[in-house]
Amino acid sequence: MRLLCLLAIVLLFSWSHSAQAKDAQGKKVHLHGTLIDNLCWNDRKGDPAALLREHSKACLQMPDCVRSGYAIVTQDGKVYKMDPASNQSTTQWIAATSHDANWQVDVKGRVQPDGMLDVSKIQLQK
């Protein structure tokens, strides 16, 4: 009987630990939205739709904009700020593309428990 109780406790602990580990990895997401740097998004004035549509590669690559990090703004207005590793890979991805404005993207990744987006894949919408 004691062995059975011990086994039950071990199973409960391992189940609880695996659930916590899964939560720590974050919720999988597939987002469709517009790439923007946090500096421009936070300082926006006027029509946010125009800013998203007209925002340029040159601005995304300005040192202050790069330092501020990037975010995805979805059509329903939700903003997903990227984690530092995703900001770094997105900076490289922007540099490698010839695209200039209206940064409509598809993004796959995970929203971490702290709310930051861990990007596993980003591409321009087709």
Secondary structure, DSSP 8 states (H G I E B T S, - for coil): -HHHHHHHHHHHHHHHHHHHHHHHH-EEEEEEEEEEEHHHHHT--S-HHHHHHH-BHHHHTSHHHHHH-EEEEETTS-EEEB-HHHHHHHHHHHHH----B--EEEEEEEE-TTS-EEEEEEEE--
